[in-house]
Amino acid sequence: MDLLFLFKIIFILGMLLGLYAVIRNLDIIKIIFRYWFDLIFRK
């Protein structure tokens, strides 16, 4: 029971940390997606 609770807490903290990293780097991710979109569809 305690081990499962600990894993849940670690998982939730990891998810929040990942979400924070994505939000902080959203402009970089947009630039990369735009580059790939232009590369694939040759605008």
BELSUL-V476500 format. One record per helix or strand of 2 or more residues. SS is the DSSP state (@ for helix, = for strand). FROM is the first residue (numbers start at 0). TO is the last residue. If there is no record, write none. Layout:
ss = (SS & SS)
from = (FROM & FROM)
to = (TO & TO)
This chain:
ss = (@ & @)
from = (1 & 25)
to = (23 & 40)
